[in-house]
Amino acid sequence: MALYCSCHNLTIMPHQPYMLKCLQLAQKGKGNTNPNPMVGAVLVHNDRVIGEGWHHYYGMPHAEVNCLDNVSAEDRHLIPESTMYVSLEPCAHYGLTPPCANRIVEEGIKKVVIANTDPFAKVNGRGMAILESAGVALVSGVMEDEGWWMNRRFFCYHTRKRPYIILKWAQTADRYVGKSDRTSVKITGAESQQLSHKWRTEEAAIMVGYMTALNDNPHLTARHYKGKQPLRIALDRNKNLPQSHNVFDTEAPTWIINEHDETVLGNVHYIHLRFDHLIPQLLDRLHEAKILSVIIEGGPELQNSLIAAGMWDEARVFTGKMTLGEGVAAPVLRNEIYAFSQPSGDDNLQVYTNINNGYAYVQGMEL
């Protein structure tokens, strides 16, 4: 789509290289900033970058502060004459860190270029208002679609009041996810497994249904990629999962969704919900817990229920070369838009988004 200055109706294409740098910096914080967004910032003086930064970890200084602190001593006098590029509207509230909008004003910066406004209720235009009231010239909407895709988890959480939902499964060439007798079968190779574990470090939570938790006995942890462990969620309506199963170990915090009680035993939190209206209740509970994203790794019954309810945003499907002839059928997407495909070792990865949920993939961007 065409990009224009929101305040002066001038083309903003020349700003794109610096905003692209902001987006690239921002993604260095993937998986570590939840429940905050990923943000990158660049300070430019006469087409020379004099400072750059990104939000590294939740609770730590934001991108704008890191960018300003990155400016060398010999260049600090240039700050008031420079333009700051930042991928998201500067914050306007006191949380674990002071408002970035105030810091920009204090530094005397006269122009700020952003990709997206911040839908968080404590910001949502207030950061821009602080800058405008101080006489700072604003340009917004630069690479807006790219910024929207990058922070789709954050935007979904604040605009739809639920986590961003990613479906992920591996299927055979004839579209089965397992054998009819539920015995173990290895559909994809080591490269796909490692990529799946990388994804686990990037999402706030990982979830499976009861049959997957019982029969596959998954760890639901990132053992083949270094990073944060996601919150593990398993459905267990009648609390029948054996305590010896891996989801009860101490490797990561765990929610066991059941219909009997609510209690905490060590790192395991039993969550009491009604299973006749499970999905909306669960999504509300995850929203309350500030869980921005959930990757659903099985099984097909759970995934198909989310698909039927329209409660999915993205699907990542590995297809291996083997065939089974018969077995447990893979989930069937509805309202999907093909995003892209790529090889994963000997397997093929296909990615789709939900046409009804507004998070369209932008070519060239990372997942």
C-alpha positions, 0 to 999 in steps of 0.5 A: 500500500502507498505510504504517506505522511499522516500530518502533511500528506507528503510521501514518506518513502525516503524514511523506509530504510531507517524504519526497516532498520528499526524493525530489524533491531526490534526483532532482536527482542523476540520472545523476551519482551512479553507482555511488552511489544518489540520496538526498535529505534534509530537516531539519524543526523544528516543521513548518518545513524548516530544511535540505535537501540531496541527493547531487550527484555521486559522491565528493562529500558525501552528502545528509545532510551537505549538508542539515545544512550548509544550515541557517542560522547562526540555526537551527543551535541547533534541529538537536538538536530536529529530525527528519531525513527521508532517502530512504535509510538513512544510510551507515555506512562510510568510503568517499570520505566519512565515515559519515553515520550518525555525523554525525547522532549527532554533531549530536544529532538525536533522530529520523530517518525513512527510505524505504528500507534500503540493500542495499549490503553495507557498510551494509545495516542498519548505519546504522540500528544506529548510530542506534538504539544512540545512542538515535535514534528511527527510522521506516522505510518511508515512501513505500517503493515510491516510493523503491524505484522511484527507486533501482531501478538501485542496488537491482537492482545490489546485490540481483540482482548485475547492471545494471538493463536498459532496452530502448528502441526506436522503431517504426512504427505497424505495428510495424517498427523498420526497412526490410528492406534496412536502409537508413536510415528516420526513424521518430520526430521531434525531441522523441523524439530529444531525450528519448532523448539525455536518457536517455543522460545518466542511464544508466551505459552504452548498448549495441547489437548488431553489425548496428545498430553496422555498418549505423546507424553510431550515435554512442551519445552524448548530442549533443542534451542536456547531461550525462554521456556513457554507456559505449558497448558494441557487440557485434562477435564477430569484430572486423569493425566498421570503425575509421572508425565512430563508436563508435571516436571519442574522444567517450566510452569504449567497450567492444567485445565480441568473441571474440578478445582483450582489449586497450585502445587509447586509450578503446576497451576490447576485452572478450573473452567467449564468445558462446555464453553471452554475456548472463550473462558480459556482465552479470557483467562489467558488475557487476564494473565497477560499471555500475548500468544499461544502456540497450539501443538495438538491434537487435531480435535483441539485445533479443529475446535479452534478453527471452527470457532474462528479463534486462530490467527496463524497456522504453521504446517510441516509436511513430511515425505512419508505416507501412512495410508490411513490414520488420524486426519490432519486439521482442516483450515477454514478462511485461510490465506496462504502466506508462504512456504519454505523447505525445512530439511527434507520437509516442507513448511507452509504458513497461513493466516486467517482472512477474518482476523486482520493479520496479513503476512508481509513478504520478507518479514520474519514469523 
